[in-house]
Every structure is written in C-alpha cells, then in structure tokens.
Amino acid sequence: MNTTLPRLSGVLIAAALLAACGTPPPPPRLVHLASAPPPGASAPAAPASRARWQLVLPVRVPEYLDRDALLVPQGQAGLAPLAPWRWAEPLADSVSRVLRADLARQLGEGALWTSPLPAGVAVQRQLRVELLGFEASADRREVRLEARWSLVDPTGAAAPMARSAQIRSEVPGTADGDAIAAAHRMALWRLAERIVAGTPP
C-alpha cells in the first residue's frame, strides 16, 4: 500500500494550520468620544439666567457596555465586538467627561460644577444621569441612547424633577467603527440639549 500521498497531505495540512496560527491579528483601531462638540452640532442658544447645577459623577452606564470593545448587535439578543475597533478609554469615563463638557457649554460659563465644590459655591440643583442603553442598531445605521435623569434642590425648596429620553443618532457614511463612534458622540450632545431644554430656568 502506498502511504506517500496520505503522509504528504498530512504534512501540508499541518503546515497550513501552523501558518494560520502564526498570522498575527490586525492591530486594534482605537476610537474615542471627543470633548469638543461633534461636527454638525447646533450652536448652543444663549443661556437664560439659570441656577447653578452640580453634576453628580459618574454618569451611570450599563455594566455590559463599560468595556473597551465596541459592541454591535448579533442575532436576537446577542452582542459581539466589532473587530478591530476598540474604545480608547472605558465608556463610562467617556460618557461622564463628554456630558460634563456638553452641559457646561449649553448652560453657560460658571453654571455647571462637579464635586468637590469650591468654598463659597452653592448650587441650587443636583443633576444625576443614568444611561439605560447606548448602542448601535442591528443594521448599524443608527445609535440609540436611552437615558433618565433627575434634578434635585439640595435645600428642599423646590420639588425634585425626573425626566427620560430616547435619542436616535444616524451613523454617517459607512457603518464602520469610526462612524459608529461619531454617532455615539452626537447622541450625547443631543442628550445634553434635552436635559437643558427640559428644565426651567
């Protein structure tokens, strides 16, 4: 019986497997949420005279989203990382940093503070924000943000206020990681607009 051919086939298969194992994965491509307003964001209206706010940090983000992988829907209820794209920092850190910057721009200079408050600064409202969802749609054409927030007068002089919002932000161009991250950024800007617009001076 001629065993040369089976042996040769086995050698070729083993060589192919070794070559595949030796191929390094593509390097990760990092994206982040910039603190600057997103391209296309509407200029904030001149703020009315407002009370000072204190943003209570961190902004809460669902634990399953707070990771470096950029997640996209898969199947009926699954999520999968969109390789090779990754967040450059934990999403919870990005959301807190960006929402703070956006609220400060839209409320006006000196109207937004965080802890610890400097001596002599008194706030009239404490703002707490929680994201309930913040991810791309199944077709990767939009990012959907669901949030709720509350404003409380620390002195108790005014009744507390609670609000919620569902925001959709279109993914521009090709639905790659960079475009999906851009849609995340725009969604946060629009959330800040909703928070400011829905609150009386």
Backbone as JSON, one array per atom type, in Angstrom:
{
  "sequence": "MNTTLPRLSGVLIAAALLAACGTPPPPPRLVHLASAPPPGASAPAAPASRARWQLVLPVRVPEYLDRDALLVPQGQAGLAPLAPWRWAEPLADSVSRVLRADLARQLGEGALWTSPLPAGVAVQRQLRVELLGFEASADRREVRLEARWSLVDPTGAAAPMARSAQIRSEVPGTADGDAIAAAHRMALWRLAERIVAGTPP",
  "N": [[0.84, -1.19, 0.0], [0.56, 2.19, -0.88], [1.72, 4.73, 1.0], [2.6, 7.26, 0.71], [1.14, 9.46, -0.38], [-1.03, 10.01, 1.54], [0.62, 10.71, 3.72], [1.91, 12.98, 2.71], [-0.26, 14.71, 2.35], [-1.04, 15.06, 5.0], [1.18, 16.43, 6.0], [1.01, 18.82, 4.55], [-1.44, 19.86, 5.47], [-0.86, 20.23, 8.18], [1.15, 22.14, 7.93], [-0.32, 24.26, 6.86], [-2.05, 24.84, 9.0], [-0.23, 25.64, 10.96], [0.76, 27.92, 9.72], [-1.5, 29.52, 9.7], [-1.96, 29.85, 12.43], [0.26, 31.29, 13.04], [-0.19, 33.8, 11.97], [-0.43, 37.09, 12.8], [-3.06, 38.85, 14.56], [-4.94, 41.65, 13.23], [-3.86, 44.95, 14.17], [-5.45, 46.72, 16.9], [-7.9, 49.26, 16.28], [-8.31, 52.32, 17.57], [-10.93, 54.28, 18.96], [-12.49, 57.28, 20.17], [-14.55, 59.37, 22.29], [-14.75, 62.6, 21.64], [-14.16, 65.59, 23.54], [-14.79, 68.03, 22.42], [-17.49, 69.74, 20.71], [-19.57, 67.75, 18.53], [-19.12, 67.37, 14.93], [-21.44, 69.23, 13.01], [-23.11, 69.78, 15.12], [-25.6, 71.79, 16.6], [-25.24, 75.23, 17.42], [-25.1, 76.19, 20.82], [-27.9, 77.82, 22.32], [-28.13, 81.17, 23.57], [-27.74, 81.09, 26.99], [-30.41, 81.24, 29.36], [-30.9, 83.1, 32.42], [-29.81, 81.1, 34.91], [-30.0, 78.75, 37.62], [-27.2, 77.56, 39.54], [-25.82, 74.42, 38.69], [-25.0, 71.16, 39.89], [-23.32, 68.52, 38.64], [-23.58, 65.24, 39.38], [-21.16, 62.92, 39.54], [-19.97, 59.53, 38.91], [-21.56, 59.5, 35.61], [-23.97, 57.06, 35.21], [-23.55, 53.98, 33.53], [-24.69, 51.13, 31.71], [-23.41, 48.05, 32.88], [-22.65, 46.05, 31.08], [-21.89, 47.42, 28.84], [-19.69, 48.86, 29.55], [-16.81, 48.54, 28.68], [-13.78, 47.86, 26.78], [-14.3, 46.98, 24.22], [-15.98, 47.72, 21.18], [-19.23, 47.3, 20.87], [-21.66, 45.57, 18.89], [-24.99, 44.67, 17.79], [-25.92, 41.2, 17.58], [-27.61, 38.58, 16.19], [-30.68, 37.58, 17.86], [-30.59, 38.51, 20.53], [-27.99, 38.96, 21.1], [-24.65, 40.34, 21.54], [-21.72, 41.48, 19.94], [-18.18, 42.02, 19.66], [-16.95, 44.6, 17.55], [-14.56, 43.99, 15.62], [-11.61, 45.44, 14.12], [-12.06, 47.4, 16.03], [-11.86, 49.44, 18.93], [-12.73, 51.01, 22.04], [-10.92, 53.78, 23.23], [-10.81, 54.45, 25.88], [-12.48, 53.48, 28.96], [-16.01, 53.24, 28.5], [-17.76, 54.38, 30.38], [-16.16, 56.34, 31.58], [-15.73, 58.01, 29.36], [-18.36, 58.89, 28.78], [-19.08, 60.33, 31.11], [-17.15, 62.4, 31.04], [-17.63, 63.67, 28.55], [-20.36, 64.39, 28.62], [-20.35, 66.15, 30.74], [-18.79, 68.25, 29.64], [-20.45, 69.03, 27.5], [-22.82, 69.86, 28.78], [-21.82, 72.01, 30.25], [-21.14, 73.81, 28.21], [-23.67, 74.35, 27.15], [-25.18, 75.32, 29.26], [-23.84, 77.58, 30.02], [-21.12, 79.72, 31.02], [-19.76, 79.07, 34.2], [-22.04, 77.92, 35.24], [-22.19, 75.21, 35.69], [-21.06, 72.73, 37.9], [-18.93, 70.32, 39.53], [-18.31, 67.75, 42.0], [-15.46, 67.94, 44.21], [-17.18, 70.78, 45.56], [-16.0, 74.11, 45.24], [-14.99, 76.32, 47.91], [-17.47, 78.57, 48.99], [-19.13, 78.27, 46.81], [-22.4, 77.69, 46.05], [-24.92, 75.43, 45.1], [-27.98, 75.16, 43.31], [-29.3, 73.1, 42.14], [-28.98, 69.6, 41.88], [-27.77, 67.32, 39.6], [-28.37, 64.14, 38.38], [-27.52, 61.53, 36.21], [-28.39, 58.72, 34.27], [-27.58, 56.21, 31.98], [-29.54, 53.99, 30.19], [-29.39, 52.49, 27.94], [-27.13, 52.3, 25.18], [-26.14, 51.96, 22.29], [-25.39, 50.59, 18.99], [-27.83, 50.14, 16.36], [-29.33, 47.11, 15.0], [-28.88, 47.06, 12.25], [-26.79, 48.76, 12.08], [-27.08, 51.41, 11.35], [-27.81, 53.46, 12.95], [-27.35, 54.94, 16.2], [-28.67, 54.23, 19.33], [-29.76, 55.83, 22.14], [-30.79, 55.65, 25.43], [-31.93, 57.31, 28.22], [-32.23, 58.46, 31.63], [-32.85, 61.06, 33.98], [-32.43, 63.13, 36.9], [-33.26, 66.1, 38.71], [-32.51, 67.75, 41.6], [-33.28, 69.9, 44.26], [-30.99, 70.75, 46.61], [-31.61, 72.03, 48.96], [-34.22, 71.52, 49.38], [-36.21, 73.3, 48.75], [-37.47, 73.36, 46.28], [-39.51, 71.17, 44.32], [-38.4, 67.87, 43.48], [-37.35, 66.84, 40.17], [-37.91, 64.55, 37.54], [-36.87, 63.08, 34.52], [-36.89, 61.5, 31.25], [-35.47, 60.17, 28.21], [-35.39, 59.1, 24.81], [-33.1, 58.74, 22.33], [-32.09, 58.96, 18.98], [-29.39, 58.6, 16.8], [-28.04, 59.14, 13.7], [-25.83, 56.99, 11.91], [-23.09, 58.14, 10.24], [-22.1, 57.9, 6.78], [-20.14, 55.05, 5.92], [-20.8, 52.13, 7.83], [-18.69, 51.74, 9.8], [-16.38, 51.32, 12.58], [-15.42, 53.89, 13.26], [-17.41, 55.62, 12.27], [-19.61, 54.74, 13.75], [-18.79, 55.42, 16.32], [-18.8, 58.2, 16.01], [-21.54, 58.65, 15.81], [-22.33, 57.9, 18.38], [-21.15, 60.04, 19.73], [-22.64, 62.28, 18.82], [-25.14, 61.6, 19.82], [-24.82, 61.95, 22.59], [-24.46, 64.73, 22.72], [-26.99, 65.58, 21.93], [-28.45, 64.55, 24.05], [-27.58, 66.2, 26.16], [-28.68, 68.59, 25.21], [-31.42, 67.99, 25.48], [-31.64, 67.71, 28.25], [-31.02, 70.29, 29.19], [-32.9, 71.89, 27.81], [-35.31, 70.92, 28.76], [-35.6, 71.85, 31.32], [-36.73, 74.26, 33.55], [-35.62, 77.71, 33.91]],
  "CA": [[0.0, 0.0, 0.0], [1.37, 3.4, -0.99], [1.35, 5.66, 2.06], [3.26, 8.55, 0.48], [0.16, 10.52, -0.58], [-1.63, 10.44, 2.81], [1.6, 11.41, 4.55], [2.14, 14.32, 2.14], [-1.44, 15.52, 2.66], [-0.98, 15.42, 6.42], [2.22, 17.46, 6.18], [0.5, 20.08, 4.0], [-2.47, 20.37, 6.38], [-0.19, 20.72, 9.38], [1.85, 23.39, 7.59], [-1.32, 25.32, 6.72], [-2.52, 25.19, 10.34], [0.82, 26.4, 11.62], [0.83, 29.25, 9.1], [-2.65, 30.29, 10.16], [-1.73, 30.2, 13.83], [1.34, 32.26, 13.14], [-0.59, 35.09, 11.43], [-0.87, 37.95, 13.9], [-4.32, 39.56, 14.3], [-4.72, 43.06, 12.89], [-3.78, 45.8, 15.36], [-6.73, 47.38, 17.21], [-8.1, 50.65, 15.85], [-8.91, 52.96, 18.74], [-11.8, 55.43, 18.77], [-12.85, 57.89, 21.44], [-15.56, 60.41, 22.24], [-14.04, 63.86, 21.85], [-14.84, 66.56, 24.39], [-15.28, 69.12, 21.58], [-18.8, 69.44, 20.11], [-19.45, 66.93, 17.31], [-19.41, 68.07, 13.68], [-22.86, 69.32, 12.73], [-23.9, 70.13, 16.3], [-26.13, 73.15, 16.57], [-24.64, 76.09, 18.43], [-26.0, 76.38, 21.97], [-28.57, 79.11, 22.43], [-27.67, 81.98, 24.7], [-28.45, 80.55, 28.16], [-31.16, 82.14, 30.23], [-30.36, 83.15, 33.76], [-30.1, 79.8, 35.5], [-29.35, 78.38, 38.87], [-26.0, 76.73, 39.39], [-26.04, 72.98, 38.75], [-23.91, 70.25, 40.23], [-23.44, 67.21, 38.01], [-23.06, 64.19, 40.27], [-20.42, 61.94, 38.75], [-20.01, 59.36, 37.45], [-22.8, 59.15, 34.92], [-24.07, 55.6, 35.24], [-23.63, 53.31, 32.24], [-24.88, 49.69, 31.92], [-22.13, 47.37, 33.07], [-22.27, 45.25, 29.91], [-21.32, 48.31, 27.84], [-18.49, 49.53, 30.07], [-15.64, 47.73, 28.34], [-13.06, 48.51, 25.69], [-14.81, 46.53, 22.93], [-17.1, 48.43, 20.57], [-20.18, 46.21, 20.7], [-22.77, 45.7, 17.94], [-25.94, 43.56, 17.96], [-25.72, 39.96, 16.82], [-28.72, 37.68, 16.45], [-31.86, 38.1, 18.51], [-30.31, 39.22, 21.77], [-26.56, 38.91, 21.37], [-23.75, 41.44, 21.22], [-20.4, 41.0, 19.53], [-17.23, 43.11, 19.43], [-16.71, 44.96, 16.16], [-13.11, 44.0, 15.43], [-10.62, 45.59, 15.19], [-12.32, 48.68, 16.69], [-11.95, 49.43, 20.39], [-12.74, 52.3, 22.72], [-9.6, 54.14, 23.78], [-10.96, 54.52, 27.33], [-13.76, 52.89, 29.34], [-17.13, 54.05, 28.04], [-18.29, 55.16, 31.5], [-15.31, 57.53, 31.72], [-16.01, 58.89, 28.22], [-19.69, 59.49, 28.9], [-19.03, 61.35, 32.16], [-16.32, 63.52, 30.6], [-18.24, 64.37, 27.43], [-21.62, 65.01, 29.03], [-19.98, 67.31, 31.56], [-18.37, 69.33, 28.75], [-21.58, 69.49, 26.72], [-23.72, 70.61, 29.66], [-21.18, 73.28, 30.6], [-21.28, 74.71, 27.06], [-25.06, 74.73, 26.9], [-25.69, 76.08, 30.4], [-23.15, 78.85, 30.11], [-19.94, 79.75, 31.89], [-19.97, 79.17, 35.64], [-23.32, 77.38, 35.67], [-22.09, 73.78, 35.99], [-19.98, 72.36, 38.8], [-18.9, 68.94, 39.99], [-17.71, 67.62, 43.33], [-15.93, 68.72, 45.37], [-17.48, 72.18, 45.27], [-15.08, 75.07, 45.86], [-15.54, 77.11, 49.01], [-18.25, 79.72, 48.58], [-20.03, 77.97, 45.7], [-23.62, 76.98, 46.44], [-25.69, 75.01, 43.93], [-29.42, 75.1, 43.54], [-29.81, 71.84, 41.61], [-28.05, 68.49, 41.7], [-28.18, 66.54, 38.45], [-27.9, 62.76, 38.26], [-27.86, 60.99, 34.89], [-28.14, 57.29, 34.08], [-27.87, 55.67, 30.66], [-30.14, 52.67, 30.24], [-28.94, 51.83, 26.73], [-26.28, 53.19, 24.38], [-25.5, 51.04, 21.36], [-25.82, 50.66, 17.6], [-28.96, 49.31, 15.97], [-28.93, 45.85, 14.38], [-28.36, 47.32, 10.9], [-25.64, 49.67, 12.24], [-27.35, 52.68, 10.69], [-28.05, 54.5, 13.95], [-27.05, 54.64, 17.6], [-29.83, 54.5, 20.16], [-29.43, 56.18, 23.52], [-31.93, 55.79, 26.34], [-31.4, 57.87, 29.46], [-33.12, 59.13, 32.57], [-32.09, 61.95, 34.85], [-33.2, 63.83, 37.93], [-32.73, 67.34, 39.24], [-32.97, 67.88, 42.98], [-32.85, 71.07, 45.01], [-30.42, 70.22, 47.85], [-32.21, 72.67, 50.14], [-35.6, 71.07, 49.51], [-37.15, 74.39, 48.49], [-38.21, 73.06, 45.06], [-39.8, 69.74, 44.17], [-37.49, 67.19, 42.55], [-37.86, 66.62, 38.82], [-37.34, 63.39, 36.87], [-37.16, 63.05, 33.09], [-36.24, 60.45, 30.48], [-35.43, 60.47, 26.78], [-34.85, 58.13, 23.86], [-32.46, 59.53, 21.28], [-31.51, 58.21, 17.86], [-28.37, 59.37, 16.08], [-27.7, 58.43, 12.46], [-24.43, 56.66, 11.67], [-22.75, 58.76, 8.96], [-21.24, 57.19, 5.85], [-20.06, 53.6, 6.09], [-21.07, 51.75, 9.23], [-17.5, 51.18, 10.45], [-16.25, 51.72, 13.97], [-15.25, 55.33, 13.38], [-18.71, 56.25, 12.06], [-20.47, 54.4, 14.88], [-18.34, 56.26, 17.44], [-19.28, 59.56, 15.75], [-22.96, 58.68, 16.14], [-22.37, 57.94, 19.84], [-20.82, 61.4, 20.19], [-23.76, 63.15, 18.54], [-26.23, 61.24, 20.73], [-24.58, 62.59, 23.88], [-24.73, 66.16, 22.56], [-28.44, 65.74, 21.93], [-28.93, 64.31, 25.41], [-27.35, 67.43, 26.91], [-29.69, 69.55, 24.77], [-32.7, 67.62, 26.08], [-31.6, 67.99, 29.69], [-31.05, 71.74, 29.4], [-34.14, 72.45, 27.27], [-36.46, 70.47, 29.53], [-35.51, 72.32, 32.68], [-36.99, 75.7, 33.65], [-34.51, 78.5, 34.47]],
  "C": [[0.89, 1.25, 0.0], [0.89, 4.43, 0.03], [1.94, 7.06, 1.85], [2.25, 9.69, 0.38], [-0.53, 10.95, 0.71], [-0.66, 11.18, 3.7], [1.84, 12.83, 4.05], [0.96, 15.24, 2.45], [-1.42, 15.98, 4.11], [0.03, 16.51, 6.68], [1.71, 18.81, 5.7], [-0.56, 20.69, 4.92], [-1.84, 20.95, 7.63], [0.53, 22.04, 9.11], [0.87, 24.55, 7.46], [-1.83, 25.77, 8.07], [-1.48, 26.03, 11.08], [0.93, 27.81, 11.05], [-0.31, 30.13, 9.57], [-2.46, 30.74, 11.6], [-0.67, 31.28, 13.97], [0.99, 33.63, 12.6], [-1.1, 35.99, 12.55], [-2.2, 38.61, 13.56], [-4.03, 41.01, 13.94], [-4.67, 43.91, 14.15], [-5.12, 46.48, 15.63], [-6.74, 48.81, 16.69], [-8.91, 51.33, 16.94], [-9.76, 54.16, 18.32], [-12.14, 56.0, 20.14], [-13.94, 58.92, 21.21], [-14.88, 61.72, 22.6], [-14.86, 64.79, 22.73], [-15.4, 67.73, 23.58], [-16.64, 68.75, 21.01], [-18.63, 68.64, 18.83], [-19.69, 67.76, 16.07], [-20.92, 68.07, 13.41], [-23.71, 69.66, 13.93], [-24.37, 71.57, 16.2], [-25.48, 73.96, 17.69], [-25.6, 76.28, 19.59], [-26.63, 77.77, 21.97], [-28.0, 79.87, 23.62], [-28.44, 81.55, 25.94], [-29.22, 81.63, 28.9], [-30.48, 82.18, 31.6], [-30.78, 81.88, 34.49], [-29.42, 79.66, 36.85], [-28.08, 77.6, 38.58], [-26.4, 75.26, 39.56], [-24.78, 72.28, 39.24], [-24.19, 68.92, 39.56], [-22.79, 66.18, 38.91], [-22.44, 63.11, 39.39], [-20.13, 60.69, 39.58], [-21.42, 59.22, 36.92], [-22.86, 57.63, 34.82], [-24.29, 55.05, 33.84], [-23.86, 51.83, 32.5], [-23.55, 48.95, 31.94], [-21.69, 46.61, 31.82], [-21.66, 46.1, 28.8], [-19.99, 48.91, 28.27], [-17.28, 48.63, 29.9], [-14.96, 48.36, 27.14], [-13.57, 48.08, 24.32], [-15.95, 47.43, 22.47], [-18.11, 47.37, 20.16], [-21.26, 46.57, 19.68], [-23.7, 44.51, 18.11], [-25.59, 42.37, 17.08], [-26.86, 39.01, 17.19], [-29.87, 38.38, 17.15], [-31.55, 38.95, 19.74], [-28.82, 39.29, 22.08], [-25.85, 40.22, 21.03], [-22.39, 40.85, 20.89], [-19.47, 42.18, 19.34], [-17.03, 43.34, 17.94], [-15.21, 45.1, 15.96], [-12.76, 44.75, 14.15], [-10.84, 46.85, 16.03], [-12.45, 48.51, 18.19], [-12.05, 50.86, 20.91], [-11.36, 52.56, 23.33], [-9.63, 54.28, 25.3], [-12.29, 53.87, 27.69], [-14.93, 53.82, 28.99], [-17.71, 54.9, 29.16], [-17.48, 56.44, 31.71], [-15.59, 58.53, 30.59], [-17.33, 59.62, 28.39], [-19.68, 60.59, 29.95], [-18.28, 62.58, 31.7], [-17.04, 64.35, 29.54], [-19.53, 65.06, 27.84], [-21.36, 66.23, 29.91], [-19.61, 68.49, 30.68], [-19.56, 69.89, 27.98], [-22.56, 70.31, 27.57], [-23.12, 71.97, 30.01], [-21.31, 74.27, 29.45], [-22.72, 75.22, 26.94], [-25.68, 75.51, 28.05], [-25.05, 77.46, 30.51], [-22.04, 78.82, 31.16], [-20.34, 79.92, 33.36], [-21.25, 78.56, 36.14], [-23.26, 75.91, 36.06], [-20.86, 73.51, 36.83], [-20.05, 70.87, 39.08], [-18.26, 68.91, 41.37], [-16.2, 67.47, 43.21], [-16.15, 70.18, 45.0], [-16.46, 73.09, 45.94], [-15.78, 75.82, 47.0], [-16.28, 78.32, 48.46], [-19.18, 79.48, 47.42], [-21.21, 77.15, 46.21], [-24.39, 76.65, 45.17], [-27.16, 74.92, 44.31], [-30.04, 73.82, 43.0], [-28.68, 70.83, 41.51], [-28.61, 67.58, 40.61], [-27.54, 65.15, 38.5], [-28.41, 62.18, 36.96], [-27.5, 59.51, 34.86], [-28.5, 56.9, 32.66], [-28.42, 54.26, 30.83], [-29.75, 51.84, 29.02], [-28.15, 52.81, 25.89], [-25.5, 52.32, 23.4], [-26.07, 51.2, 19.96], [-27.04, 49.79, 17.38], [-28.45, 48.07, 15.24], [-28.36, 46.07, 12.98], [-27.19, 48.29, 10.89], [-25.83, 51.0, 11.53], [-27.63, 53.81, 11.68], [-27.6, 53.99, 15.32], [-28.25, 55.09, 18.42], [-29.39, 54.7, 21.6], [-30.73, 56.31, 24.3], [-31.38, 56.24, 27.69], [-32.53, 58.36, 30.35], [-32.26, 59.98, 33.49], [-33.03, 62.6, 35.85], [-32.47, 65.09, 38.33], [-33.36, 67.56, 40.61], [-32.42, 69.16, 43.57], [-32.3, 70.59, 46.35], [-31.0, 70.86, 49.11], [-33.64, 72.2, 50.38], [-36.63, 72.13, 49.21], [-38.0, 74.14, 47.26], [-38.42, 71.55, 44.96], [-38.8, 69.1, 43.21], [-38.17, 66.95, 41.21], [-37.15, 65.43, 38.2], [-37.78, 63.4, 35.41], [-36.47, 61.83, 32.47], [-36.3, 60.82, 29.01], [-34.89, 59.25, 26.03], [-34.36, 58.9, 22.65], [-31.88, 58.6, 20.22], [-30.57, 59.11, 17.08], [-27.9, 58.56, 14.88], [-26.2, 58.18, 12.37], [-24.04, 57.22, 10.3], [-21.89, 57.85, 8.09], [-21.3, 55.68, 6.03], [-20.19, 53.26, 7.57], [-19.85, 51.06, 9.84], [-17.41, 51.73, 11.88], [-16.12, 53.22, 14.15], [-16.59, 56.05, 13.23], [-19.66, 55.95, 13.21], [-20.09, 55.22, 16.11], [-18.82, 57.7, 17.25], [-20.76, 59.69, 16.09], [-23.17, 58.65, 17.66], [-22.13, 59.37, 20.34], [-21.99, 62.35, 19.98], [-24.93, 62.86, 19.49], [-26.05, 61.89, 22.1], [-24.83, 64.09, 23.82], [-26.23, 66.41, 22.62], [-29.05, 65.46, 23.3], [-28.74, 65.56, 26.26], [-28.36, 68.5, 26.51], [-31.04, 69.26, 25.42], [-32.74, 67.99, 27.56], [-31.76, 69.48, 29.94], [-32.4, 72.32, 28.96], [-35.35, 72.07, 28.12], [-36.48, 70.93, 30.95], [-35.8, 73.81, 32.74], [-35.8, 76.44, 34.25], [-34.59, 78.56, 35.99]]
}
